[in-house]
Amino acid sequence: MAIKLEGNWDKGFAYDVHTLDSVYLGTDEFGHDQFKNTRSEMGELVFRLKYRNDKYTTKNIVDLLSKYKGIEKFDAIIPSPSS
């Protein structure tokens, strides 16, 4: 899924949303909020890279992005926070 982004640039899009669904489960024994999250395919890969230090996900991220013809000519690919 590509989401067109409007702004002060020639062209931009977001590959996908990060989280498809999130259900609050309450707090754990340390008082931390707990959620059951359902992520998009890209969202899960980014989560694993960022929070699990799973560097092997980068190949899958590149594979997902490679379906966009001309991506090698992009000026920038900017990961944005999910929140």
N, C-alpha and C positions, 0 to 999 in steps of 0.2 A: 504494500500500500504506500503510495506517495501522497503527501499532503502539500499542496502548493502554498508557498509563503510569499506574501506581498510585502514589499518594503523598498528601501532606497538602494536597490541593487538590480542587476539585469534579470536574474532568475534565481529562485531558491525553492527548496522543498525539504520537508522532513520525511525521512524514510518511513517512519511508523510511530505509533504511540508506544510508550514503554509499558504501561500497566493497563490491562483490559478490565480487571475487576479487583477489588480489595475489600475484604471483610474484616472488621475489627473483632478480635477474639478476646480482648481483655488485657490485663497486665500479668506479667510473669512474677516470680517470687522476688525479683529485684525491682519491681515497680515499672518495668519497661513495657510500653505498649506493644502488643503482638497483633500481627495481621496475617491473614491468608491471602496471598497475592497471586493473581493469574497474570502472567506477563506475555507480551507478544514474543515471537521468535527472536527478534532483534533485542527486545527488552531483556529477555532471559540471558542472551549472550553478553550484553553490556553489564548486567548484574553480576554474572559469573566473573567477568574480567575485572570489574571494579571492586567487588566485595569478597571474591574468593581467590583473587590473584591468579585466575586461570588464563594464562597467556595463550593457550592453545585455541581459545575461542576466536582469536584474531583472524585466523584463516576462514572461519565460518562467517565472520562479519564481512570480510573482503568478498567472499563468495556471494553473499546476499547483495552487497552494493554493486558488484560487477555486472549485474543485469542492466544497469543504466549505461547506455551507450554514451560515450564522451566524458565519462567520469574522470578520466585521466587528464582532462583539460580544466577541471574545476580549480578555482583559485584556493578554495579551502573546504575542508570537511570539519565541521565543528560539532563535537558531542555536547549535548546540553543536558543539564540535570533533569531527572525525571520529576522532580517536585518544583 
